[in-house]
Amino acid sequence: MSLIESILKSVVLKDAVITEKVKLSEAAFKIRLKNETIGKINFIPGSFLRMGLGIGKDELSLKDKMRSYSIWDINKDKSYIDVAIATHSNGIGSQWIKECNVGEKIYFKTKKGNFLAEDSADSYMMVGDLSALSHLYMIRRNIGKDKQVESILYSQDKQDLFPDVDGTLPFDFYELPENPSEDIITMVREKVSTFKGKKMAYIAGDSRLCVALNRFFRQELHWETKQIKTKPFWNPDKKGLE
């Protein structure tokens, strides 16, 4: 293990133990991370974790040793965090989640980012693929119950999509091919036509879809930039995209 990795483990990152591992679908797992300090985290809904999944693997570059995953749920009283990880890619994260076991130690740090729950709007449009599902569940739970919410959550196999932590299905699920920008724009156009009051969109997942929908909302619907929140969770031409 390199000196930088040793510093990461001892100074920068916190450690936790995997206390649960559950298969959510053929393409996703949930793990529960527990330690004595999670209950003290100043948590903001929409935050995520930087996890050191490749620490100790000398064949990997430093940037490839770290992966980012959304915090799906946090219980500060019981001091645990739940994370959902998809297995569609053949990257470090997908291989790690298939092989990890309860009782193993994981190193992580929390990051706030900008894709956070904001409850100031009246009407919300939420769009994303499997990689964004748990994050959008967290956003949905923290914008208030009296909101108008329309949604498009999709996967190439709809059975890969899973319920929220409480077993509910607050989103509309669709079976669509990778990067279905034109199909989704058609659906979004119809769904937002009923919106009233202050409007906001959350768009996450495939970076190509984030770009296409951001352009659509600004140029065709004339929404302001601050009404459109995007988070590219992955890019087909890159790896390790935060």
C-alpha atoms as a printed R data frame, in Angstrom:
    type eleno elety resid chain resno       x      y       z
1   ATOM     1    CA   MET     A     1   0.000  0.000   0.000
2   ATOM     2    CA   SER     A     2   1.373  3.431  -0.967
3   ATOM     3    CA   LEU     A     3   2.054  6.274   1.450
4   ATOM     4    CA   ILE     A     4  -0.820  8.271  -0.068
5   ATOM     5    CA   GLU     A     5  -3.212  5.375   0.515
6   ATOM     6    CA   SER     A     6  -2.030  5.024   4.092
7   ATOM     7    CA   ILE     A     7  -2.722  8.727   4.663
8   ATOM     8    CA   LEU     A     8  -6.146  8.379   3.048
9   ATOM     9    CA   LYS     A     9  -7.061  5.521   5.382
10  ATOM    10    CA   SER     A    10  -5.687  7.042   8.554
11  ATOM    11    CA   VAL     A    11  -6.429 10.750   8.093
12  ATOM    12    CA   VAL     A    12  -8.836 11.583   5.241
13  ATOM    13    CA   LEU     A    13 -11.293  8.698   5.221
14  ATOM    14    CA   LYS     A    14 -13.473  7.203   7.934
15  ATOM    15    CA   ASP     A    15 -14.066  3.486   8.233
16  ATOM    16    CA   ALA     A    16 -17.285  1.544   8.625
17  ATOM    17    CA   VAL     A    17 -18.344 -2.093   8.578
18  ATOM    18    CA   ILE     A    18 -20.763 -3.641   6.106
19  ATOM    19    CA   THR     A    19 -23.566 -4.985   8.319
20  ATOM    20    CA   GLU     A    20 -26.074 -5.862   5.575
21  ATOM    21    CA   LYS     A    21 -25.932 -6.782   1.897
22  ATOM    22    CA   VAL     A    22 -29.193 -7.241  -0.021
23  ATOM    23    CA   LYS     A    23 -29.779 -7.957  -3.702
24  ATOM    24    CA   LEU     A    24 -32.365 -5.387  -4.840
25  ATOM    25    CA   SER     A    25 -32.660 -6.655  -8.418
26  ATOM    26    CA   GLU     A    26 -30.570 -8.471 -11.012
27  ATOM    27    CA   ALA     A    27 -28.638 -5.221 -11.502
28  ATOM    28    CA   ALA     A    28 -28.407 -3.640  -8.045
29  ATOM    29    CA   PHE     A    29 -27.401 -4.326  -4.441
30  ATOM    30    CA   LYS     A    30 -27.905 -2.480  -1.180
31  ATOM    31    CA   ILE     A    31 -25.245 -2.361   1.503
32  ATOM    32    CA   ARG     A    32 -25.527 -0.916   5.005
33  ATOM    33    CA   LEU     A    33 -22.467  0.803   6.479
34  ATOM    34    CA   LYS     A    34 -22.269  1.230  10.234
35  ATOM    35    CA   ASN     A    35 -19.838  2.881  12.642
36  ATOM    36    CA   GLU     A    36 -19.963  4.923  15.842
37  ATOM    37    CA   THR     A    37 -19.687  8.355  14.175
38  ATOM    38    CA   ILE     A    38 -22.315  8.281  11.393
39  ATOM    39    CA   GLY     A    39 -24.872  9.573  13.885
40  ATOM    40    CA   LYS     A    40 -22.804 12.741  14.263
41  ATOM    41    CA   ILE     A    41 -22.662 13.584  10.546
42  ATOM    42    CA   ASN     A    42 -24.130 16.956   9.570
43  ATOM    43    CA   PHE     A    43 -26.184 15.330   6.821
44  ATOM    44    CA   ILE     A    44 -27.841 17.258   3.975
45  ATOM    45    CA   PRO     A    45 -30.294 15.228   1.825
46  ATOM    46    CA   GLY     A    46 -28.679 14.660  -1.545
47  ATOM    47    CA   SER     A    47 -25.170 14.189  -0.168
48  ATOM    48    CA   PHE     A    48 -23.051 11.255  -1.288
49  ATOM    49    CA   LEU     A    49 -20.087  9.124  -0.270
50  ATOM    50    CA   ARG     A    50 -16.597  8.886  -1.719
51  ATOM    51    CA   MET     A    51 -15.663  5.248  -1.148
52  ATOM    52    CA   GLY     A    52 -12.157  3.795  -1.377
53  ATOM    53    CA   LEU     A    53 -13.010  0.567  -3.155
54  ATOM    54    CA   GLY     A    54  -9.644  0.108  -4.835
55  ATOM    55    CA   ILE     A    55  -7.342  0.880  -1.928
56  ATOM    56    CA   GLY     A    56  -4.551 -1.686  -1.776
57  ATOM    57    CA   LYS     A    57  -4.805 -2.616  -5.468
58  ATOM    58    CA   ASP     A    58  -1.469 -1.492  -6.868
59  ATOM    59    CA   GLU     A    59  -2.528 -2.066 -10.479
60  ATOM    60    CA   LEU     A    60  -5.021  0.822 -10.260
61  ATOM    61    CA   SER     A    61  -4.314  4.528 -10.515
62  ATOM    62    CA   LEU     A    62  -5.249  6.626  -7.480
63  ATOM    63    CA   LYS     A    63  -8.296  8.166  -9.182
64  ATOM    64    CA   ASP     A    64  -9.595  4.689 -10.009
65  ATOM    65    CA   LYS     A    65  -9.416  3.628  -6.371
66  ATOM    66    CA   MET     A    66 -12.235  6.013  -5.362
67  ATOM    67    CA   ARG     A    67 -15.892  5.821  -6.362
68  ATOM    68    CA   SER     A    68 -18.865  8.061  -5.574
69  ATOM    69    CA   TYR     A    69 -22.248  6.715  -4.434
70  ATOM    70    CA   SER     A    70 -25.404  8.446  -3.272
71  ATOM    71    CA   ILE     A    71 -26.582  8.151   0.307
72  ATOM    72    CA   TRP     A    72 -29.909  6.373  -0.113
73  ATOM    73    CA   ASP     A    73 -30.820  6.490   3.569
74  ATOM    74    CA   ILE     A    74 -29.250  7.471   6.881
75  ATOM    75    CA   ASN     A    75 -30.299  6.573  10.406
76  ATOM    76    CA   LYS     A    76 -28.431  8.806  12.824
77  ATOM    77    CA   ASP     A    77 -29.942  7.157  15.903
78  ATOM    78    CA   LYS     A    78 -28.619  3.742  14.859
79  ATOM    79    CA   SER     A    79 -25.568  5.268  13.146
80  ATOM    80    CA   TYR     A    80 -25.804  3.628   9.715
81  ATOM    81    CA   ILE     A    81 -25.946  4.613   6.041
82  ATOM    82    CA   ASP     A    82 -27.587  2.658   3.217
83  ATOM    83    CA   VAL     A    83 -26.112  2.754  -0.284
84  ATOM    84    CA   ALA     A    84 -27.449  1.232  -3.517
85  ATOM    85    CA   ILE     A    85 -24.899  0.189  -6.146
86  ATOM    86    CA   ALA     A    86 -25.746 -0.860  -9.709
87  ATOM    87    CA   THR     A    87 -23.824 -3.591 -11.521
88  ATOM    88    CA   HIS     A    88 -24.363 -2.648 -15.171
89  ATOM    89    CA   SER     A    89 -20.747 -1.655 -15.787
90  ATOM    90    CA   ASN     A    90 -17.688 -3.836 -15.475
91  ATOM    91    CA   GLY     A    91 -15.868 -1.251 -13.402
92  ATOM    92    CA   ILE     A    92 -14.396 -1.425  -9.927
93  ATOM    93    CA   GLY     A    93 -17.669 -0.613  -8.193
94  ATOM    94    CA   SER     A    94 -19.756 -3.242  -9.948
95  ATOM    95    CA   GLN     A    95 -17.155 -5.937  -9.342
96  ATOM    96    CA   TRP     A    96 -16.655 -4.909  -5.733
97  ATOM    97    CA   ILE     A    97 -20.351 -4.942  -4.820
98  ATOM    98    CA   LYS     A    98 -20.737 -8.464  -6.237
99  ATOM    99    CA   GLU     A    99 -17.801 -9.771  -4.195
100 ATOM   100    CA   CYS     A   100 -17.983 -7.843  -0.889
101 ATOM   101    CA   ASN     A   101 -19.337 -9.519   2.234
102 ATOM   102    CA   VAL     A   102 -20.968 -8.594   5.512
103 ATOM   103    CA   GLY     A   103 -18.295 -7.903   8.129
104 ATOM   104    CA   GLU     A   104 -15.858 -6.260   5.729
105 ATOM   105    CA   LYS     A   105 -14.470 -2.807   6.441
106 ATOM   106    CA   ILE     A   106 -14.922  0.041   3.955
107 ATOM   107    CA   TYR     A   107 -13.278  3.490   3.896
108 ATOM   108    CA   PHE     A   108 -15.296  6.571   2.954
109 ATOM   109    CA   LYS     A   109 -15.921 10.277   3.388
110 ATOM   110    CA   THR     A   110 -19.148 12.248   2.959
111 ATOM   111    CA   LYS     A   111 -19.467 14.918   0.259
112 ATOM   112    CA   LYS     A   112 -22.225 17.503  -0.036
113 ATOM   113    CA   GLY     A   113 -22.051 18.340  -3.734
114 ATOM   114    CA   ASN     A   114 -24.701 20.483  -5.437
115 ATOM   115    CA   PHE     A   115 -27.411 17.951  -6.314
116 ATOM   116    CA   LEU     A   116 -29.293 18.482  -3.064
117 ATOM   117    CA   ALA     A   117 -32.943 18.435  -1.999
118 ATOM   118    CA   GLU     A   118 -34.526 21.870  -2.335
119 ATOM   119    CA   ASP     A   119 -38.097 22.271  -1.107
120 ATOM   120    CA   SER     A   120 -38.795 25.783  -2.431
121 ATOM   121    CA   ALA     A   121 -40.686 24.753  -5.590
122 ATOM   122    CA   ASP     A   122 -44.323 23.716  -6.030
123 ATOM   123    CA   SER     A   123 -43.884 21.374  -9.021
124 ATOM   124    CA   TYR     A   124 -41.002 18.990  -9.729
125 ATOM   125    CA   MET     A   125 -39.884 16.935 -12.710
126 ATOM   126    CA   MET     A   126 -37.517 14.053 -11.848
127 ATOM   127    CA   VAL     A   127 -35.707 12.055 -14.529
128 ATOM   128    CA   GLY     A   128 -33.027  9.408 -14.182
129 ATOM   129    CA   ASP     A   129 -31.862  5.867 -14.837
130 ATOM   130    CA   LEU     A   130 -30.985  3.034 -12.460
131 ATOM   131    CA   SER     A   131 -27.767  4.744 -11.366
132 ATOM   132    CA   ALA     A   132 -29.749  7.766 -10.109
133 ATOM   133    CA   LEU     A   133 -32.730  5.980  -8.556
134 ATOM   134    CA   SER     A   134 -31.643  5.897  -4.908
135 ATOM   135    CA   HIS     A   135 -30.499  9.534  -5.049
136 ATOM   136    CA   LEU     A   136 -33.821 10.704  -6.484
137 ATOM   137    CA   TYR     A   137 -35.657  8.695  -3.816
138 ATOM   138    CA   MET     A   138 -33.753 10.677  -1.181
139 ATOM   139    CA   ILE     A   139 -34.602 13.964  -2.921
140 ATOM   140    CA   ARG     A   140 -38.265 12.989  -3.214
141 ATOM   141    CA   ARG     A   141 -38.520 12.205   0.506
142 ATOM   142    CA   ASN     A   142 -37.101 15.586   1.455
143 ATOM   143    CA   ILE     A   143 -38.940 18.156  -0.678
144 ATOM   144    CA   GLY     A   144 -42.240 17.876   1.197
145 ATOM   145    CA   LYS     A   145 -45.354 15.768   0.701
146 ATOM   146    CA   ASP     A   146 -47.575 18.547  -0.655
147 ATOM   147    CA   LYS     A   147 -45.687 18.906  -3.958
148 ATOM   148    CA   GLN     A   148 -46.675 18.021  -7.494
149 ATOM   149    CA   VAL     A   149 -44.070 15.518  -8.701
150 ATOM   150    CA   GLU     A   150 -43.867 13.974 -12.166
151 ATOM   151    CA   SER     A   151 -41.180 11.408 -12.890
152 ATOM   152    CA   ILE     A   152 -39.488  9.246 -15.490
153 ATOM   153    CA   LEU     A   153 -37.200  6.567 -14.042
154 ATOM   154    CA   TYR     A   154 -36.033  4.103 -16.643
155 ATOM   155    CA   SER     A   155 -33.878  1.086 -17.373
156 ATOM   156    CA   GLN     A   156 -33.364 -1.225 -20.325
157 ATOM   157    CA   ASP     A   157 -35.024 -3.850 -18.127
158 ATOM   158    CA   LYS     A   158 -37.712 -2.293 -15.916
159 ATOM   159    CA   GLN     A   159 -37.308 -5.146 -13.431
160 ATOM   160    CA   ASP     A   160 -33.894 -3.711 -12.501
161 ATOM   161    CA   LEU     A   161 -35.604 -0.741 -10.829
162 ATOM   162    CA   PHE     A   162 -36.343 -1.228  -7.138
163 ATOM   163    CA   PRO     A   163 -38.655  0.312  -4.474
164 ATOM   164    CA   ASP     A   164 -37.592  2.969  -1.995
165 ATOM   165    CA   VAL     A   165 -36.324  2.015   1.478
166 ATOM   166    CA   ASP     A   166 -39.878  1.997   2.867
167 ATOM   167    CA   GLY     A   167 -41.163 -0.272   0.083
168 ATOM   168    CA   THR     A   168 -43.038  2.499  -1.760
169 ATOM   169    CA   LEU     A   169 -42.878  3.287  -5.481
170 ATOM   170    CA   PRO     A   170 -43.292  7.080  -5.722
171 ATOM   171    CA   PHE     A   171 -41.926  7.265  -9.283
172 ATOM   172    CA   ASP     A   172 -43.166  6.176 -12.716
173 ATOM   173    CA   PHE     A   173 -40.987  3.379 -14.121
174 ATOM   174    CA   TYR     A   174 -40.300  2.873 -17.837
175 ATOM   175    CA   GLU     A   175 -38.417  0.340 -19.938
176 ATOM   176    CA   LEU     A   176 -36.300  2.367 -22.355
177 ATOM   177    CA   PRO     A   177 -33.011  1.897 -24.237
178 ATOM   178    CA   GLU     A   178 -29.778  3.617 -23.233
179 ATOM   179    CA   ASN     A   179 -29.790  7.391 -23.824
180 ATOM   180    CA   PRO     A   180 -33.486  7.706 -24.839
181 ATOM   181    CA   SER     A   181 -33.329 11.507 -25.098
182 ATOM   182    CA   GLU     A   182 -36.007 11.991 -27.765
183 ATOM   183    CA   ASP     A   183 -38.525  9.670 -26.080
184 ATOM   184    CA   ILE     A   184 -38.017 11.311 -22.698
185 ATOM   185    CA   ILE     A   185 -38.263 14.856 -24.079
186 ATOM   186    CA   THR     A   186 -41.642 13.923 -25.578
187 ATOM   187    CA   MET     A   187 -42.842 12.603 -22.212
188 ATOM   188    CA   VAL     A   188 -41.435 15.542 -20.250
189 ATOM   189    CA   ARG     A   189 -43.135 18.033 -22.553
190 ATOM   190    CA   GLU     A   190 -46.519 16.481 -21.734
191 ATOM   191    CA   LYS     A   191 -45.897 16.003 -18.014
192 ATOM   192    CA   VAL     A   192 -44.738 19.564 -17.265
193 ATOM   193    CA   SER     A   193 -47.678 21.083 -19.154
194 ATOM   194    CA   THR     A   194 -49.755 20.651 -15.967
195 ATOM   195    CA   PHE     A   195 -47.220 22.317 -13.657
196 ATOM   196    CA   LYS     A   196 -48.260 25.262 -11.535
197 ATOM   197    CA   GLY     A   197 -46.340 27.668  -9.327
198 ATOM   198    CA   LYS     A   198 -42.562 27.534  -9.003
199 ATOM   199    CA   LYS     A   199 -41.064 24.707 -11.070
200 ATOM   200    CA   MET     A   200 -37.878 22.673 -10.701
201 ATOM   201    CA   ALA     A   201 -36.286 19.731 -12.512
202 ATOM   202    CA   TYR     A   202 -33.875 17.076 -11.192
203 ATOM   203    CA   ILE     A   203 -32.096 15.188 -13.985
204 ATOM   204    CA   ALA     A   204 -29.471 12.536 -13.232
205 ATOM   205    CA   GLY     A   205 -27.710  9.482 -14.614
206 ATOM   206    CA   ASP     A   206 -26.442  9.293 -18.204
207 ATOM   207    CA   SER     A   207 -24.417 12.452 -18.948
208 ATOM   208    CA   ARG     A   208 -25.777 12.559 -22.510
209 ATOM   209    CA   LEU     A   209 -29.352 12.741 -21.244
210 ATOM   210    CA   CYS     A   210 -28.401 15.411 -18.697
211 ATOM   211    CA   VAL     A   211 -27.022 17.593 -21.491
212 ATOM   212    CA   ALA     A   212 -29.988 17.033 -23.820
213 ATOM   213    CA   LEU     A   213 -32.623 17.741 -21.155
214 ATOM   214    CA   ASN     A   214 -30.809 20.766 -19.798
215 ATOM   215    CA   ARG     A   215 -30.809 22.217 -23.310
216 ATOM   216    CA   PHE     A   216 -34.507 21.330 -23.770
217 ATOM   217    CA   PHE     A   217 -35.621 22.974 -20.519
218 ATOM   218    CA   ARG     A   218 -33.645 26.145 -21.231
219 ATOM   219    CA   GLN     A   219 -34.216 26.562 -24.954
220 ATOM   220    CA   GLU     A   220 -37.724 25.189 -25.511
221 ATOM   221    CA   LEU     A   221 -39.410 25.602 -22.127
222 ATOM   222    CA   HIS     A   222 -37.420 28.734 -21.234
223 ATOM   223    CA   TRP     A   223 -36.728 27.651 -17.672
224 ATOM   224    CA   GLU     A   224 -33.997 29.506 -15.847
225 ATOM   225    CA   THR     A   225 -30.733 27.732 -15.099
226 ATOM   226    CA   LYS     A   226 -31.390 27.746 -11.349
227 ATOM   227    CA   GLN     A   227 -34.601 25.727 -11.936
228 ATOM   228    CA   ILE     A   228 -32.666 22.861 -13.548
229 ATOM   229    CA   LYS     A   229 -30.490 20.587 -11.413
230 ATOM   230    CA   THR     A   230 -28.408 17.986 -13.237
231 ATOM   231    CA   LYS     A   231 -26.034 15.292 -12.017
232 ATOM   232    CA   PRO     A   232 -24.187 13.107 -14.568
233 ATOM   233    CA   PHE     A   233 -23.613  9.900 -12.631
234 ATOM   234    CA   TRP     A   234 -21.855  8.226 -15.538
235 ATOM   235    CA   ASN     A   235 -20.537  8.755 -19.061
236 ATOM   236    CA   PRO     A   236 -20.123  5.906 -21.569
237 ATOM   237    CA   ASP     A   237 -16.758  7.322 -22.634
238 ATOM   238    CA   LYS     A   238 -15.332  7.802 -19.143
239 ATOM   239    CA   LYS     A   239 -14.844  5.871 -15.939
240 ATOM   240    CA   GLY     A   240 -14.902  7.064 -12.371
241 ATOM   241    CA   LEU     A   241 -17.132 10.053 -13.168
242 ATOM   242    CA   GLU     A   242 -18.310 11.645  -9.928
